[in-house]
Amino acid sequence: MAEIAVVFHSGYGHTQRLAQAVAEGAGARLIAIDAAGDVPEAGWETLAGASAIIFGSPTYMAGPSWQFKKFAEASSKPWFSQAWKNKLFAGFTNSSSIQGDKQVTLDYLFHLAMQHGGLWVGPGMMPANSKAATRNDVNWIGSFSGAMAQSPSDASAAEMFVGDLQTCKQFGQRVAEIAARIGR
């Protein structure tokens, strides 16, 4: 079985819930980026041993949180030695608006993975875009490059949409299936 790590920052708990759903689907280990933008040393060791790394960040002001960016910059150490080359990568994000420039965050995560010489995995699920679709359907937002979720600005993490959590769980399952398929 592939070793999968989910490394994420969560400012208000919403992205943490998504990370938990992704990890549940992937059978992955969670690595939280703290409020200062740091990852514990054991987290770096987990990332080094992982065959797949899934990035998660909220979308703030049209991009990932500064804490996630600090982690990304700290990943220059494994970048320099190409330690993460050929690993699988994927990403997810959340914002309070339906669109909220989440694609910019996913693009950032994708480009970080490409800098590391990684292989990107998208959700591989069709969007819920029919008239009969509801907000609690899987991939209601309709993302193809990573998992996206939306949490109203006045909603707690406990009030997240079931469809977004299920989207993330299925996304994690897909990463695990692809990792197993290619022997990672």
Contacts in CASP RR format, 6 or more apart in sequence:
PFRMAT RR
TARGET T0000
AUTHOR 0000-0000-0000
METHOD contacts of the structure
MODEL  1
MAEIAVVFHSGYGHTQRLAQAVAEGAGARLIAIDAAGDVPEAGWETLAGA
SAIIFGSPTYMAGPSWQFKKFAEASSKPWFSQAWKNKLFAGFTNSSSIQG
DKQVTLDYLFHLAMQHGGLWVGPGMMPANSKAATRNDVNWIGSFSGAMAQ
SPSDASAAEMFVGDLQTCKQFGQRVAEIAARIGR
1 180 0 8 1.000
2 51 0 8 1.000
2 52 0 8 1.000
2 176 0 8 1.000
2 179 0 8 1.000
2 180 0 8 1.000
2 183 0 8 1.000
2 184 0 8 1.000
3 29 0 8 1.000
3 46 0 8 1.000
3 49 0 8 1.000
3 50 0 8 1.000
3 51 0 8 1.000
3 52 0 8 1.000
4 23 0 8 1.000
4 26 0 8 1.000
4 27 0 8 1.000
4 28 0 8 1.000
4 29 0 8 1.000
4 50 0 8 1.000
4 51 0 8 1.000
4 52 0 8 1.000
4 53 0 8 1.000
4 54 0 8 1.000
4 172 0 8 1.000
4 175 0 8 1.000
4 176 0 8 1.000
4 179 0 8 1.000
5 28 0 8 1.000
5 29 0 8 1.000
5 30 0 8 1.000
5 31 0 8 1.000
5 43 0 8 1.000
5 46 0 8 1.000
5 47 0 8 1.000
5 49 0 8 1.000
5 50 0 8 1.000
5 52 0 8 1.000
5 53 0 8 1.000
5 54 0 8 1.000
6 19 0 8 1.000
6 22 0 8 1.000
6 23 0 8 1.000
6 26 0 8 1.000
6 28 0 8 1.000
6 29 0 8 1.000
6 30 0 8 1.000
6 31 0 8 1.000
6 53 0 8 1.000
6 54 0 8 1.000
6 56 0 8 1.000
7 31 0 8 1.000
7 33 0 8 1.000
7 39 0 8 1.000
7 43 0 8 1.000
7 47 0 8 1.000
7 53 0 8 1.000
7 54 0 8 1.000
7 55 0 8 1.000
7 56 0 8 1.000
7 71 0 8 1.000
8 15 0 8 1.000
8 16 0 8 1.000
8 18 0 8 1.000
8 19 0 8 1.000
8 30 0 8 1.000
8 31 0 8 1.000
8 32 0 8 1.000
8 33 0 8 1.000
8 55 0 8 1.000
8 56 0 8 1.000
8 57 0 8 1.000
8 68 0 8 1.000
9 15 0 8 1.000
9 32 0 8 1.000
9 33 0 8 1.000
9 37 0 8 1.000
9 56 0 8 1.000
9 57 0 8 1.000
9 58 0 8 1.000
9 64 0 8 1.000
9 65 0 8 1.000
9 67 0 8 1.000
9 68 0 8 1.000
9 71 0 8 1.000
10 16 0 8 1.000
10 17 0 8 1.000
10 19 0 8 1.000
10 32 0 8 1.000
10 58 0 8 1.000
11 35 0 8 1.000
11 58 0 8 1.000
11 65 0 8 1.000
11 67 0 8 1.000
12 58 0 8 1.000
12 157 0 8 1.000
13 157 0 8 1.000
14 58 0 8 1.000
14 94 0 8 1.000
14 149 0 8 1.000
14 151 0 8 1.000
14 157 0 8 1.000
14 160 0 8 1.000
15 56 0 8 1.000
15 57 0 8 1.000
15 58 0 8 1.000
15 92 0 8 1.000
15 93 0 8 1.000
15 94 0 8 1.000
16 32 0 8 1.000
16 157 0 8 1.000
17 157 0 8 1.000
17 160 0 8 1.000
17 165 0 8 1.000
18 56 0 8 1.000
18 92 0 8 1.000
18 94 0 8 1.000
18 147 0 8 1.000
18 149 0 8 1.000
18 160 0 8 1.000
18 164 0 8 1.000
18 165 0 8 1.000
18 168 0 8 1.000
19 30 0 8 1.000
19 32 0 8 1.000
19 56 0 8 1.000
19 92 0 8 1.000
19 168 0 8 1.000
20 30 0 8 1.000
21 165 0 8 1.000
21 166 0 8 1.000
21 168 0 8 1.000
21 169 0 8 1.000
22 28 0 8 1.000
22 54 0 8 1.000
22 92 0 8 1.000
22 147 0 8 1.000
22 168 0 8 1.000
22 169 0 8 1.000
22 171 0 8 1.000
22 172 0 8 1.000
22 175 0 8 1.000
23 29 0 8 1.000
23 30 0 8 1.000
23 172 0 8 1.000
24 169 0 8 1.000
24 172 0 8 1.000
25 169 0 8 1.000
25 170 0 8 1.000
25 171 0 8 1.000
25 172 0 8 1.000
25 173 0 8 1.000
25 176 0 8 1.000
26 52 0 8 1.000
26 54 0 8 1.000
26 172 0 8 1.000
26 173 0 8 1.000
26 175 0 8 1.000
26 176 0 8 1.000
27 172 0 8 1.000
27 176 0 8 1.000
28 52 0 8 1.000
28 54 0 8 1.000
28 172 0 8 1.000
28 175 0 8 1.000
28 176 0 8 1.000
29 46 0 8 1.000
29 50 0 8 1.000
31 39 0 8 1.000
31 40 0 8 1.000
31 43 0 8 1.000
31 46 0 8 1.000
31 47 0 8 1.000
32 39 0 8 1.000
33 39 0 8 1.000
33 67 0 8 1.000
33 68 0 8 1.000
33 70 0 8 1.000
33 71 0 8 1.000
34 67 0 8 1.000
35 67 0 8 1.000
36 67 0 8 1.000
36 70 0 8 1.000
37 66 0 8 1.000
37 67 0 8 1.000
37 68 0 8 1.000
37 70 0 8 1.000
37 71 0 8 1.000
38 70 0 8 1.000
38 71 0 8 1.000
38 74 0 8 1.000
39 47 0 8 1.000
39 71 0 8 1.000
39 74 0 8 1.000
44 78 0 8 1.000
47 53 0 8 1.000
47 78 0 8 1.000
47 84 0 8 1.000
48 78 0 8 1.000
48 83 0 8 1.000
50 87 0 8 1.000
51 87 0 8 1.000
51 88 0 8 1.000
51 179 0 8 1.000
51 183 0 8 1.000
51 184 0 8 1.000
52 87 0 8 1.000
52 88 0 8 1.000
52 89 0 8 1.000
52 90 0 8 1.000
52 121 0 8 1.000
52 175 0 8 1.000
52 176 0 8 1.000
52 178 0 8 1.000
52 179 0 8 1.000
52 184 0 8 1.000
53 84 0 8 1.000
53 87 0 8 1.000
53 88 0 8 1.000
53 89 0 8 1.000
53 90 0 8 1.000
53 113 0 8 1.000
54 89 0 8 1.000
54 90 0 8 1.000
54 91 0 8 1.000
54 92 0 8 1.000
54 172 0 8 1.000
54 175 0 8 1.000
55 68 0 8 1.000
55 89 0 8 1.000
55 90 0 8 1.000
55 91 0 8 1.000
55 92 0 8 1.000
55 109 0 8 1.000
55 112 0 8 1.000
55 113 0 8 1.000
56 64 0 8 1.000
56 68 0 8 1.000
56 91 0 8 1.000
56 92 0 8 1.000
56 93 0 8 1.000
56 109 0 8 1.000
57 63 0 8 1.000
57 64 0 8 1.000
57 65 0 8 1.000
57 68 0 8 1.000
57 93 0 8 1.000
57 105 0 8 1.000
57 109 0 8 1.000
58 64 0 8 1.000
58 65 0 8 1.000
58 93 0 8 1.000
58 94 0 8 1.000
58 95 0 8 1.000
58 105 0 8 1.000
59 93 0 8 1.000
59 94 0 8 1.000
59 95 0 8 1.000
59 100 0 8 1.000
59 101 0 8 1.000
59 102 0 8 1.000
59 104 0 8 1.000
59 105 0 8 1.000
60 66 0 8 1.000
60 95 0 8 1.000
62 100 0 8 1.000
62 101 0 8 1.000
62 104 0 8 1.000
62 105 0 8 1.000
63 101 0 8 1.000
63 104 0 8 1.000
63 105 0 8 1.000
63 108 0 8 1.000
64 72 0 8 1.000
64 93 0 8 1.000
64 105 0 8 1.000
64 108 0 8 1.000
64 109 0 8 1.000
72 108 0 8 1.000
72 112 0 8 1.000
75 84 0 8 1.000
75 112 0 8 1.000
75 116 0 8 1.000
78 84 0 8 1.000
78 116 0 8 1.000
79 115 0 8 1.000
79 116 0 8 1.000
82 116 0 8 1.000
82 117 0 8 1.000
84 116 0 8 1.000
84 117 0 8 1.000
84 118 0 8 1.000
85 116 0 8 1.000
85 117 0 8 1.000
85 118 0 8 1.000
86 117 0 8 1.000
86 118 0 8 1.000
86 119 0 8 1.000
87 116 0 8 1.000
87 118 0 8 1.000
87 119 0 8 1.000
87 184 0 8 1.000
88 118 0 8 1.000
88 119 0 8 1.000
88 120 0 8 1.000
88 121 0 8 1.000
88 175 0 8 1.000
88 178 0 8 1.000
88 179 0 8 1.000
88 182 0 8 1.000
88 184 0 8 1.000
89 109 0 8 1.000
89 110 0 8 1.000
89 112 0 8 1.000
89 113 0 8 1.000
89 116 0 8 1.000
89 118 0 8 1.000
89 119 0 8 1.000
89 120 0 8 1.000
89 121 0 8 1.000
90 120 0 8 1.000
90 121 0 8 1.000
90 122 0 8 1.000
90 146 0 8 1.000
90 147 0 8 1.000
90 171 0 8 1.000
90 172 0 8 1.000
90 175 0 8 1.000
91 106 0 8 1.000
91 109 0 8 1.000
91 110 0 8 1.000
91 146 0 8 1.000
91 147 0 8 1.000
92 106 0 8 1.000
92 146 0 8 1.000
92 147 0 8 1.000
92 148 0 8 1.000
92 149 0 8 1.000
92 168 0 8 1.000
92 171 0 8 1.000
93 102 0 8 1.000
93 105 0 8 1.000
93 106 0 8 1.000
93 109 0 8 1.000
93 146 0 8 1.000
93 147 0 8 1.000
93 148 0 8 1.000
93 149 0 8 1.000
94 102 0 8 1.000
94 148 0 8 1.000
94 149 0 8 1.000
94 150 0 8 1.000
94 151 0 8 1.000
94 164 0 8 1.000
95 101 0 8 1.000
95 102 0 8 1.000
95 105 0 8 1.000
95 150 0 8 1.000
95 151 0 8 1.000
96 150 0 8 1.000
96 151 0 8 1.000
96 152 0 8 1.000
96 153 0 8 1.000
97 150 0 8 1.000
98 141 0 8 1.000
98 150 0 8 1.000
102 141 0 8 1.000
102 143 0 8 1.000
102 148 0 8 1.000
103 143 0 8 1.000
103 145 0 8 1.000
106 143 0 8 1.000
106 145 0 8 1.000
106 146 0 8 1.000
106 148 0 8 1.000
107 145 0 8 1.000
110 120 0 8 1.000
110 145 0 8 1.000
113 119 0 8 1.000
113 120 0 8 1.000
114 120 0 8 1.000
120 145 0 8 1.000
121 174 0 8 1.000
121 175 0 8 1.000
121 178 0 8 1.000
122 144 0 8 1.000
122 145 0 8 1.000
122 146 0 8 1.000
122 171 0 8 1.000
122 174 0 8 1.000
123 139 0 8 1.000
123 143 0 8 1.000
123 144 0 8 1.000
123 145 0 8 1.000
123 146 0 8 1.000
123 147 0 8 1.000
123 167 0 8 1.000
123 170 0 8 1.000
123 171 0 8 1.000
123 174 0 8 1.000
124 144 0 8 1.000
124 174 0 8 1.000
125 138 0 8 1.000
125 139 0 8 1.000
125 167 0 8 1.000
125 170 0 8 1.000
125 171 0 8 1.000
125 174 0 8 1.000
126 139 0 8 1.000
127 139 0 8 1.000
127 140 0 8 1.000
127 141 0 8 1.000
127 142 0 8 1.000
127 143 0 8 1.000
127 144 0 8 1.000
128 134 0 8 1.000
128 137 0 8 1.000
128 138 0 8 1.000
128 139 0 8 1.000
128 140 0 8 1.000
128 142 0 8 1.000
129 142 0 8 1.000
133 140 0 8 1.000
134 140 0 8 1.000
135 161 0 8 1.000
135 163 0 8 1.000
136 161 0 8 1.000
136 162 0 8 1.000
136 163 0 8 1.000
137 163 0 8 1.000
138 163 0 8 1.000
138 166 0 8 1.000
138 167 0 8 1.000
138 170 0 8 1.000
139 167 0 8 1.000
140 161 0 8 1.000
140 163 0 8 1.000
140 164 0 8 1.000
140 167 0 8 1.000
141 148 0 8 1.000
141 149 0 8 1.000
141 150 0 8 1.000
141 164 0 8 1.000
141 167 0 8 1.000
142 148 0 8 1.000
146 171 0 8 1.000
147 167 0 8 1.000
147 168 0 8 1.000
147 171 0 8 1.000
148 164 0 8 1.000
148 167 0 8 1.000
149 160 0 8 1.000
149 161 0 8 1.000
149 164 0 8 1.000
149 165 0 8 1.000
149 167 0 8 1.000
149 168 0 8 1.000
150 161 0 8 1.000
150 164 0 8 1.000
151 157 0 8 1.000
151 159 0 8 1.000
151 160 0 8 1.000
151 161 0 8 1.000
151 164 0 8 1.000
152 159 0 8 1.000
178 184 0 8 1.000
END
